[in-house]
Amino acid sequence: MPDPMRPRASLRTAVVWEVLKDALDRRVKATGREALDVLDTGGGSGNFAVPVARLGHRVTVVDPSPNALFALERRAAEAGVADRVRGVQGDVLGLFDVVERGGYDAVLCHGVLEYVEDPAEGVRNAVDALRSEGALSLLAAGLGGAVLARALAGHFTEARRALGDPAGRWGDGDPVPRRFTAEQLTELVAATGVEVGAVHGVRVFADLVPGVLVDTEPGALDALLKLEAAAAELPAFHSVATQLHVLGEKRA
Ligand SMILES: C[S@@+](CC[C@H](N)C(=O)[O-])C[C@H]1O[C@@H](n2cnc3c(N)ncnc32)[C@H](O)[C@@H]1O
């Protein structure tokens, strides 16, 4: 997906996109169907839904925000995939009021668990929406990345508060209601009976590097993307990543 018009945006999405694309390719091969049914819970304005539709898949986005769904519709039209993207207003905690149980080859839940009242129920619903052997793509804010970012910005008390806070929040002004460790996220997935696959650390360095180093040095963005990709797979870096990605597969 790296967007040539917004090169720095690729730093936020490249690792997840590569993992997701591989998982979808595997489902295409396993099912023998070129067009998969994909559900993007909390898919917002389509950062992932639209590129997934561009691969030829049918994507349903469930999101509570009418503004996000409006932006999604416009973006899908601009990308020429309006016929493969369906936006539905709804909540991951009331998922089956709006979509079919067991109807999807892949379910994305990216940047949503942080905001829901009951993350375990959110993951259970995402898994219940999957067909047998379907792929779960879960992305959520990492605790360690936030601690490191606050500390490097000189907010040492906030960093310590996040470290000791059960929800991983650095203070009352923290816009993110909840963060996770890799263990917490994988436990949430494993508790549903889904087989936990690869775990990746996302944005290990990108948020800590001064923008000027990436924007002005020739080749720096490309080198940083490669560094992010290499570090993402190493468990040692999971504890300092801004986000954590967990891939799961629903057992047959
Ligand atoms: C940080 S954005 C992530 C958007 C998109 N998934 C992405 O990765 O670019 C969080 C999205 O979750 C949606 N959201 C918040 N609470 C939700 C809930 N309970 N169920 C489903 N979506 C929710 C918001 O409207 C927003 O679009």
The ligand as an SDF file (V2000), in Angstrom:
LIG
                    3D

 27 29  0  0  0  0  0  0  0  0999 V2000
   -7.6530    4.8360   15.2400 C   0  0  0  0  0  0  0  0  0  0  0  0
   -9.0090    4.6450   14.1520 S   0  0  0  0  0  0  0  0  0  0  0  0
   -8.4710    3.2900   13.1730 C   0  0  0  0  0  0  0  0  0  0  0  0
   -9.0640    3.2730   11.7950 C   0  0  0  0  0  0  0  0  0  0  0  0
   -8.5900    2.1260   10.8930 C   0  0  0  0  0  0  0  0  0  0  0  0
   -8.9050    0.8230   11.4680 N   0  0  0  0  0  0  0  0  0  0  0  0
   -7.1130    2.2180   10.6090 C   0  0  0  0  0  0  0  0  0  0  0  0
   -6.3630    1.3280   11.0250 O   0  0  0  0  0  0  0  0  0  0  0  0
   -6.7080    3.1850    9.9630 O   0  0  0  0  0  0  0  0  0  0  0  0
  -10.2110    3.9340   15.2210 C   0  0  0  0  0  0  0  0  0  0  0  0
  -11.5370    3.6380   14.5410 C   0  0  0  0  0  0  0  0  0  0  0  0
  -12.3110    2.8200   15.4160 O   0  0  0  0  0  0  0  0  0  0  0  0
  -13.6400    3.2620   15.3720 C   0  0  0  0  0  0  0  0  0  0  0  0
  -14.2830    2.8100   16.6050 N   0  0  0  0  0  0  0  0  0  0  0  0
  -14.2620    3.3710   17.8380 C   0  0  0  0  0  0  0  0  0  0  0  0
  -14.9920    2.6400   18.7030 N   0  0  0  0  0  0  0  0  0  0  0  0
  -15.4720    1.5710   18.0170 C   0  0  0  0  0  0  0  0  0  0  0  0
  -16.2880    0.4550   18.3380 C   0  0  0  0  0  0  0  0  0  0  0  0
  -16.7660    0.3030   19.5810 N   0  0  0  0  0  0  0  0  0  0  0  0
  -16.5770   -0.4400   17.3640 N   0  0  0  0  0  0  0  0  0  0  0  0
  -16.0960   -0.2870   16.1270 C   0  0  0  0  0  0  0  0  0  0  0  0
  -15.3090    0.7560   15.7470 N   0  0  0  0  0  0  0  0  0  0  0  0
  -15.0040    1.6690   16.6790 C   0  0  0  0  0  0  0  0  0  0  0  0
  -13.5360    4.7770   15.2260 C   0  0  0  0  0  0  0  0  0  0  0  0
  -14.7180    5.3590   14.7150 O   0  0  0  0  0  0  0  0  0  0  0  0
  -12.3590    4.8810   14.2500 C   0  0  0  0  0  0  0  0  0  0  0  0
  -12.7880    4.8890   12.9140 O   0  0  0  0  0  0  0  0  0  0  0  0
  1  2  1  0
  2  3  1  0
  2 10  1  0
  3  4  1  0
  4  5  1  0
  5  6  1  0
  5  7  1  0
  7  8  2  0
  7  9  1  0
 10 11  1  0
 11 12  1  0
 11 26  1  0
 12 13  1  0
 13 14  1  0
 13 24  1  0
 14 15  1  0
 14 23  1  0
 15 16  2  0
 16 17  1  0
 17 18  1  0
 17 23  2  0
 18 19  1  0
 18 20  2  0
 20 21  1  0
 21 22  2  0
 22 23  1  0
 24 25  1  0
 24 26  1  0
 26 27  1  0
M  CHG  2   2   1   9  -1
M  END
$$$$
